């Protein structure tokens, strides 16, 4: 069910070769950018690849032992293949940025582990991994769990042996830790903050920033209309980041001197909310996504998973902003909140209006009432439908189409009854959106 609205931003990127497009690969994951951007992108994808190699970090970890042992793991091999191809292409792009310059790459990166020789080593290691991965995918037999774990151990060991691998990952994570909204950073510069508060915030906030930065990659893939299965690798890293955040919050709470302190409440709320969203996303939305063949089904599940996490962590970050400035508005921290609020208010009102009209027609399906309902349904299709999640759009469109084409009143009444029940449920879910927390619905 729908629980949030996504607002995405787009940017232009160059097309990749056909090998990236085939089999749902991220077809535009490398773009014309400067060396710093390319290094960040490489570090990010290396980090998500590393996390995906740990089975506990993706949905397959929630499967039964018997299913894990017997099912075909080919799709996981394909996902690692896509990530390896992407990383290899990014390394190639980075090598091109070096040109004939005399200085090493670490001159801009500030990291002595990143230099031409090390970049070449990483390039060769990735090429070898791609060839081995392709060989495994070309085998006639289904790929089983023991082959998957052996492959993961081999690839992880191969990457970890390269000093530059960790250097790129650490550089990307350092950039992610700075991914805080500009207005939030200005709030933190206030001198009114106590030393203790500033210390705690400086330790907790970079963890939020990294999660939001990695989520922004999923948002970018969604906005660019890219195949979304590779986003499962990104979610694997986000899983680790959320676990690290919860662990930090729990450890800090255990040592906190004053449970009445507002910061204690914020940390407690963070640990609780993060654990709830973790279960929603990784125990439900992402379960079995790697095995789905339907692109719309993958799209819907990834969209929902992204929105649940992104909206939750943005709102939690706003709660921390209130510790610094109690009167700060959420829209000052995240301007897209205003768009989400406007859309959610309109959607909620339209759903309630439509529910009333559908119920009235069910009880009295006369011509004038039906005409009014048809007009309302067509208006909804043209406007507020776009504020729903993809999976709810499909259901809504099917219901509306069925209502519009059914002429016989005897057939229409039971359809309207089911439609009315669905609208009531959907209204309740929309009303739970984070941006509507301070805007209770006024019955009229």
C-alpha positions in Angstrom: 0.0 0.0 0.0 1.0 3.6 -0.6 2.8 5.3 2.3 4.8 8.1 0.7 5.4 10.2 -2.4 8.7 10.3 -4.3 10.0 13.5 -5.8 13.0 12.8 -8.0 15.7 14.9 -9.6 17.3 14.1 -12.9 20.6 14.8 -14.6 22.0 13.9 -18.0 24.4 11.1 -18.4 26.0 9.6 -21.5 24.8 6.3 -22.9 26.8 3.2 -22.3 27.6 0.4 -24.7 25.1 -2.4 -25.3 26.8 -4.7 -22.9 25.6 -2.6 -20.0 22.0 -2.5 -21.4 21.7 -6.2 -21.9 19.9 -8.2 -19.3 18.7 -5.3 -17.3 22.1 -3.8 -16.5 22.3 -0.2 -15.4 22.5 1.3 -18.8 23.5 4.9 -17.9 25.5 4.5 -14.7 28.6 6.3 -16.1 28.3 9.9 -17.2 30.6 12.6 -18.4 31.9 13.9 -15.1 35.1 15.1 -13.5 37.6 12.8 -11.7 36.1 13.5 -8.3 32.6 12.5 -9.3 33.9 9.3 -11.0 36.0 8.4 -8.0 32.9 8.8 -5.7 30.8 6.7 -8.0 33.4 4.0 -8.2 33.8 3.9 -4.5 30.1 3.7 -4.0 29.6 0.8 -6.3 32.6 -1.0 -4.9 31.1 -0.6 -1.5 27.6 -2.0 -2.5 29.3 -4.9 -4.3 31.2 -5.8 -1.1 28.0 -5.6 0.9 26.0 -7.7 -1.6 28.6 -10.5 -1.3 27.5 -10.9 2.4 24.3 -12.9 2.2 22.9 -11.5 5.4 22.7 -8.1 3.8 20.0 -8.8 1.2 16.6 -10.4 1.0 17.9 -13.9 0.4 19.0 -14.0 4.0 15.4 -14.1 5.1 14.6 -17.3 3.1 14.3 -20.7 4.7 17.4 -22.8 4.9 15.9 -25.5 2.7 15.1 -22.9 0.0 18.5 -21.3 0.2 20.2 -24.7 -0.4 18.1 -25.8 -3.3 17.2 -22.7 -5.3 19.0 -21.4 -8.3 21.4 -18.5 -7.5 22.0 -17.5 -11.1 20.3 -14.1 -10.6 22.7 -13.1 -7.9 25.6 -14.0 -10.1 24.1 -11.8 -12.8 23.8 -8.9 -10.4 27.4 -9.2 -9.4 28.3 -9.3 -13.1 26.5 -6.1 -13.7 28.2 -4.4 -10.8 31.6 -5.6 -11.9 31.0 -4.4 -15.5 30.0 -1.0 -14.1 33.0 -0.7 -11.8 35.3 -1.7 -14.7 33.8 1.0 -16.9 34.2 3.6 -14.2 37.9 2.6 -13.7 38.3 3.0 -17.5 36.7 6.5 -17.3 39.0 7.4 -14.4 42.1 6.3 -16.3 41.0 8.5 -19.2 40.7 11.6 -16.8 44.4 11.1 -15.9 45.4 11.7 -19.5 49.1 12.7 -19.8 49.2 14.5 -16.5 52.2 13.9 -14.4 50.6 14.0 -11.0 49.0 10.9 -9.4 45.3 10.6 -8.8 45.9 11.0 -5.1 46.8 14.7 -5.7 43.1 15.5 -5.9 41.8 12.6 -3.8 44.1 13.3 -0.8 44.8 9.6 -0.5 48.2 8.1 -1.0 46.7 4.7 -1.8 45.1 6.0 -5.1 47.7 6.3 -7.9 48.1 5.2 -11.5 49.7 1.9 -10.6 47.0 1.0 -8.1 44.3 2.0 -10.5 45.8 -0.3 -13.1 45.8 -3.2 -10.6 42.2 -2.6 -9.8 41.3 -2.5 -13.5 43.0 -5.9 -14.1 41.4 -7.5 -11.1 38.0 -6.4 -12.2 38.5 -7.7 -15.7 39.6 -11.1 -14.3 36.5 -11.1 -12.0 34.2 -10.3 -15.0 35.7 -13.2 -17.1 35.4 -15.6 -14.2 31.8 -14.5 -13.5 30.9 -14.9 -17.1 32.3 -18.4 -17.1 30.2 -19.4 -14.1 27.1 -17.9 -15.8 27.9 -19.8 -19.0 27.8 -23.2 -17.2 25.0 -25.5 -18.1 24.0 -26.4 -14.5 22.0 -24.2 -12.2 24.2 -22.3 -9.8 23.6 -23.4 -6.2 24.3 -21.8 -2.8 27.7 -23.5 -2.3 28.9 -22.0 -5.6 27.5 -18.6 -4.6 29.3 -18.6 -1.2 32.6 -19.8 -2.8 32.3 -17.1 -5.4 31.6 -14.4 -2.8 34.5 -15.5 -0.7 36.9 -15.5 -3.7 35.8 -12.1 -5.0 35.8 -10.5 -1.6 39.3 -11.7 -0.9 40.5 -10.6 -4.4 39.1 -7.1 -3.9 40.2 -6.7 -0.2 43.8 -7.6 -1.2 43.9 -4.4 -3.2 44.8 -1.3 -1.1 43.1 0.9 -3.7 39.8 -0.9 -3.2 39.5 0.2 0.4 40.8 3.7 -0.5 38.0 4.3 -3.0 35.4 3.0 -0.6 36.6 5.2 2.2 36.7 8.2 -0.1 33.1 7.6 -1.2 32.0 7.2 2.4 33.7 10.4 3.5 31.9 12.2 0.7 28.6 10.5 1.8 29.1 11.7 5.4 29.0 15.3 4.1 25.7 14.7 2.4 23.6 16.8 4.8 21.2 19.5 3.6 22.8 22.9 3.4 20.4 24.6 5.8 21.0 21.8 8.3 24.7 22.4 8.1 24.1 26.1 8.8 22.1 25.2 11.9 25.0 23.2 13.2 27.3 26.2 13.0 25.3 27.9 15.7 27.4 28.8 18.8 24.5 28.1 21.1 25.1 24.3 20.9 26.7 22.8 24.0 30.0 21.0 23.6 28.3 17.7 24.5 25.4 18.2 22.1 27.8 19.1 19.3 30.0 16.1 19.9 27.0 13.7 19.8 25.6 15.3 16.6 29.0 15.2 14.9 29.0 11.4 15.5 25.4 10.5 14.6 24.6 12.9 11.7 27.3 11.6 9.3 25.6 8.2 9.6 22.3 9.6 8.4 24.1 11.5 5.6 25.6 8.3 4.3 22.3 6.5 4.3 20.6 9.3 2.4 23.5 9.6 -0.1 23.2 5.9 -1.0 19.5 6.2 -1.2 19.9 9.1 -3.6 21.5 6.6 -6.0 18.4 4.5 -6.0 16.4 7.7 -6.6 18.6 8.6 -9.5 18.2 5.2 -11.1 14.4 5.6 -10.7 14.4 9.0 -12.2 16.5 7.9 -15.1 14.1 5.0 -15.7 17.0 2.6 -15.4 16.5 -1.2 -14.7 16.1 -1.3 -11.0 17.3 -4.8 -10.0 20.9 -3.5 -9.6 19.5 -1.3 -6.9 19.4 -4.5 -4.8 23.2 -4.1 -4.4 22.7 -0.6 -3.1 20.1 -1.7 -0.6 22.6 -4.3 0.6 25.0 -1.6 1.7 22.2 0.5 3.1 21.2 -2.5 5.2 24.7 -2.4 6.7 24.6 1.3 7.3 21.2 1.2 9.1 22.5 -1.7 11.3 25.5 0.4 12.1 23.3 3.4 13.0 21.1 1.3 15.3 24.1 -0.2 17.0 25.6 3.2 17.6 22.3 4.7 18.9 21.8 1.7 21.3 25.4 1.9 22.6 25.1 5.7 23.2 21.7 5.3 24.9 23.2 2.7 27.3 25.8 5.3 28.4 23.6 8.4 28.3 23.7 10.2 31.7 20.2 11.8 31.5 17.1 10.0 30.1 15.2 13.3 30.2 17.6 15.0 27.8 15.9 15.7 24.4 18.9 14.1 22.7 18.2 10.9 24.5 14.6 10.9 23.1 15.9 11.6 19.6 18.4 8.7 19.8 15.8 6.4 21.2 13.4 7.3 18.5 16.1 6.8 15.9 16.9 3.3 17.0 13.2 2.3 17.2 12.1 3.9 13.9 15.2 2.5 12.0 14.5 -1.0 13.3 10.9 -0.8 12.2 11.7 0.4 8.7 14.4 -2.2 8.4 11.9 -5.0 8.9 9.3 -3.4 6.6 11.8 -3.1 3.7 14.1 -6.1 4.1 11.6 -8.6 5.5 8.8 -7.7 3.1 9.4 -5.3 0.1 12.7 -6.7 -1.0 12.1 -10.4 -0.4 12.4 -12.3 -3.7 12.9 -9.3 -5.9 15.9 -10.8 -7.5 13.7 -13.7 -8.8 11.0 -11.5 -10.2 10.7 -11.4 -14.0 8.1 -8.7 -14.3 9.7 -5.2 -14.7 6.6 -3.5 -13.3 6.7 -5.7 -10.2 10.4 -4.9 -9.6 9.7 -1.2 -10.2 6.9 -1.2 -7.6 8.8 -3.0 -4.9 12.0 -0.9 -5.3 10.0 2.3 -5.4 8.2 1.4 -2.2 11.4 0.3 -0.4 13.1 3.5 -1.4 10.2 5.7 -0.2 9.8 4.0 3.1 13.5 4.4 4.0 14.0 7.9 2.5 11.0 9.5 4.0 11.7 7.9 7.4 15.3 9.0 7.6 14.6 12.5 6.3 11.9 12.9 9.0 14.2 11.6 11.7 16.9 14.1 10.5 14.3 16.9 10.8 13.7 15.7 14.4 17.4 16.2 15.1 17.3 19.7 13.5 14.6 20.6 16.1 17.1 19.9 18.8 19.2 22.7 17.4 16.3 25.0 16.4 12.9 24.0 17.7 11.0 26.3 15.3 12.7 25.1 12.1 10.2 23.9 9.5 10.8 20.6 7.7 10.6 22.4 4.4 13.6 24.5 5.4 15.7 21.3 5.7 14.2 19.4 2.8 12.4 21.7 0.4 10.8 18.8 -1.4 8.7 18.3 1.7 6.5 21.1 0.5 5.8 19.3 -2.8 5.1 16.1 -1.0 2.8 17.8 1.4 0.9 19.6 -1.3 0.5 16.4 -3.3 -0.4 14.3 -0.3 -3.1 16.7 0.9 -4.6 16.8 -2.6 -4.5 13.0 -2.9 -6.1 12.4 0.5 -8.9 14.8 -0.2 -9.6 13.4 -3.7 -9.6 9.8 -2.3 -12.2 10.8 0.4 -14.3 12.6 -2.2 -14.2 9.7 -4.6 -15.0 7.2 -1.8 -18.2 9.2 -0.9 -19.3 9.4 -4.6 -18.7 5.6 -5.1 -20.6 4.8 -2.0 -23.5 7.0 -3.0 -23.6 5.3 -6.5 -23.5 1.9 -4.9 -26.6 2.7 -2.9 -28.4 4.6 -5.7 -26.9 3.9 -9.2 -29.0 6.5 -11.1 -27.9 8.2 -14.3 -27.1 11.6 -12.7 -25.0 10.0 -9.9 -23.2 7.8 -12.4 -22.3 10.7 -14.6 -20.9 12.6 -11.6 -18.9 9.6 -10.6 -17.5 9.1 -14.1 -16.4 12.7 -14.2 -14.7 12.4 -10.8 -12.9 9.2 -11.8 -11.6 10.7 -15.1 -10.4 13.8 -13.2 -8.6 11.6 -10.7 -6.9 9.7 -13.6 -5.6 12.9 -15.0 -4.3 14.4 -11.7 -4.0 12.8 -8.3 -3.3 9.3 -9.7 0.3 10.3 -10.3 0.8 10.9 -6.6 0.3 7.2 -5.8 2.9 4.5 -5.7 3.2 2.5 -8.9 1.7 -0.6 -7.5 -1.4 1.4 -6.2 -1.6 3.1 -9.6 -2.2 -0.2 -11.3 -4.9 -1.3 -8.9 -6.6 2.1 -9.1 -6.5 2.1 -12.9 -8.0 -1.4 -13.1 -10.8 -0.5 -10.7 -11.6 2.8 -12.6 -11.6 1.1 -15.9 -13.9 -1.6 -14.7 -16.3 0.9 -13.3 -16.3 3.1 -16.5 -17.0 0.2 -18.9 -19.6 -1.6 -16.8 -23.1 -0.5 -17.9 -25.4 -3.0 -16.3 -26.4 -1.8 -12.8 -26.6 -5.3 -11.5 -23.0 -5.9 -12.4 -21.8 -2.5 -11.4 -23.1 -2.5 -7.7 -20.7 -5.3 -6.5 -17.8 -3.7 -8.3 -18.5 -0.4 -6.6 -18.7 -2.2 -3.2 -15.2 -3.6 -3.7 -13.9 -0.3 -5.0 -15.3 1.6 -2.0 -13.6 -0.8 0.4 -10.3 -0.4 -1.5 -10.6 3.4 -1.4 -11.1 3.3 2.3 -8.0 1.2 2.9 -5.9 3.3 0.5 -7.2 6.5 2.2 -6.0 5.2 5.6 -2.6 4.4 4.2 -2.1 7.8 2.6 -3.2 9.4 5.8 -0.3 7.8 7.5 2.3 9.6 5.4 5.0 11.3 7.3 4.4 14.7 5.8 0.8 14.5 7.0 1.7 13.9 10.6 0.9 17.5 11.6 -2.1 17.8 9.2 -4.9 15.6 10.6 -7.8 15.0 8.2 -10.8 17.2 9.0 -14.0 15.3 8.3 -16.5 17.2 6.4 
